[in-house]
């Protein structure tokens, strides 16, 4: 079976077009996956959190414990501690965190439970939550 050179060139050109199309699809898929991963794992959020805690405790120690929670990257005091009732102190801290691969609502619920479990904290309230644009 003999194939003419012109027909062979046509077949090669068709194969090259198919390869180029496959590369475009692969590149688009890579871009999509990278964007999804970045949105899921690299998007940082900031929350202002009201804490009511036992006056016997050092607020620095509480914030250090919060920094150890999954996803939390930074915790700073926004409003200095002051007494709200006998034996109870109140402060507002600014917390930055990454939510990971769960929804923001689920992460906040989980974070609330984790903070509330820290010994000496009697109340936790998220006042503001916002996405940090990078």
Buried (B, 14 or more C-beta within 10 A) or exposed (E): EEEEEEEEEEEEEEEEEEEEEEEEEEEEEEEEEEEEEEEEEEBBBBBBBBBBBEBEBEBEEBBEBBEEBEBBEBBEBBEEBEEEEEEEBBBBBBBBBBBEEEEEEEBBEBBBEBBEEBEBBEEBEBEEBEEEEE
